[in-house]
Amino acid sequence: MRLEQIVIDSNDPAKLVRFWAELLGGEPVHRELGWAHVEPPGGVRMSFQPVPERKDVKNRFHLDFEVDDIEAAVVKAVSLGATREGVVHTDEQGSFQVMRDPEGNEFCFVR
């Protein structure tokens, strides 16, 4: 068994795939029935499935992306349409910054 892809519900898959492709690399692919995906270099395919309902509550699952420089990653993500949640947190495991993509899905930059 292996992880094939991560599927994220989206109101606008075409917009969300562009955000993630710009952030992580790879080319956005638009598929039938409104689906889209990106395969970041060295990563797992991220697919975006169209759904009518909006995201209203905190994710039960989120992605962590290891970065060399949290602040530089935040600046890039914000320039692409993400928002920062709070400040960088540091604990015994390292540091992390909570972010939201353009549709409000939480993810973190970690170091």
N, C-alpha and C positions, 0 to 999 in steps of 0.2 A: 504494500500500500504506500502511496505517496501523495502529497498535496499537489493537486493539479492547478487550482486557481482559487482566488479569493473573490467572492461575489458580493458586491455592495449594491443595495437598493438605491435608486436615484430618481429624482424628478426630471433631471436633464442629463442623461448619460453622455451626450456629446460634449457638454461643457465640463463635466467632471473628469472624463477621460483626458481632455486637453490639460487640465490642471495637473493631474497625476503624471502624465507623460512629460510635461515641462519640469516637474519637480524631480522625478526619478530617472528620466531618460526613457527612450523607446518611442515608437511611433504609435499614435492613436489609431485604432482600427474600428471602423463603424460597421456594425453587422445588421442582419435582418431584424425586423420587429423592434427597432430602437435600441438594441443592445450595443455596447462598445467595450473594447478592452485595450490594455497596454501590457506589453511584456518588458518590464524594466531589465536592463542588462544585469545578469547575475541574480535576478529576483524571480518571484513567482508571478504569473499572469494575474492581473487585477481586472475583473470584469464588472461592468456596470449594467444593471438590469433596470428597465423602466418600471416605476411603480407610481400610482396616483397619489398616495398619501405622503404627507410631509413628515420629516423626522421631528419628533417633539420631545423625546426623552434621551437621557444619556445612553450611549452605546453599552451593550453588555459585553462587547468584544472590541478591542482596538489594536492598531498596529504600532509597533515601536521601530523606529529607524535609527540605527547607530550612525552618528556623525562625528567628525573630528572637531567641529566648532559649532556648538549649539546656536550661538547668536547669528552666525553667518547663515545657517540653515533657516532660522526664523525669518531673517530679512528676505531671503529668497522666497520662502513660502508665502509670506505676507504680500510680497510684490506680485504674486500669482493669484492672490485672492483668498488666502487662508487668514485666520485670526489666531492671535495668541491668547491663551487662557492663563491669567495669573503670571507668576514669575517662575524662574528656574528653581527647581527643588533639588536638594542634595541630601543623600542619605548614605548608608554604608555600602550600597550597591553602585553609587555614582550619582550623576546628575541627569535630570530630565526636564523637558519643557512640554507641557500639554498644549496642543494645537487643535484647530478645527478646520476642516477643508471647506470649500465654498458652500456646501450643503449642510454644514454643521457636524459632520462625522469627526469624532475625536481620534487623534493620533498623537504620538509623542516622538520628539527627538531625544535621544539618549546618548550619554557619553560615559 
